Amino acid sequence: MILLYILLILIGSIPLWKTISFILLEEKIRKDGISTTGIVTDIRTKKFHKGPTTCRIHIRYNSNIPGHYHEASFVTSPHKYKREQSISLKYLPEKPDKIIVAAKRGYWSMLVFSILIVLFVVFAAYKIDGMIK
């Protein structure tokens, strides 16, 4: 039974692990990233059923090697960028598809939410164990 509880807690910890990895990657890009300017090449708008509308922005930017370009994309709210618009960004030389374009992102609310999920799963495993015994 203990293996089931460990499995439940591990599955409940996945959102927390992903959120922490996103926060660490963003901080690494802010610290070690190379600043450059990119051009918006494509904008794809997507409307979710009974949900928000988002835009996937495809951007092309110069690398630190002259004559080489990289392409990446990010998701943002609609009507924020236009085609052929110039955007300042930062990227990692070893992972050129990982970019940041804005100020801090809202990962902290997701971090709190994922911690609450882990606490709920631990509490649920404790209660299930109490019901079985």
Summary of the structure (lengths in Angstrom):
residues: 133
radius of gyration: 20.1
end to end distance: 11.1
largest distance: 67.9
contacts: 336
relative contact order: 0.21
helix: 43%
strand: 30%
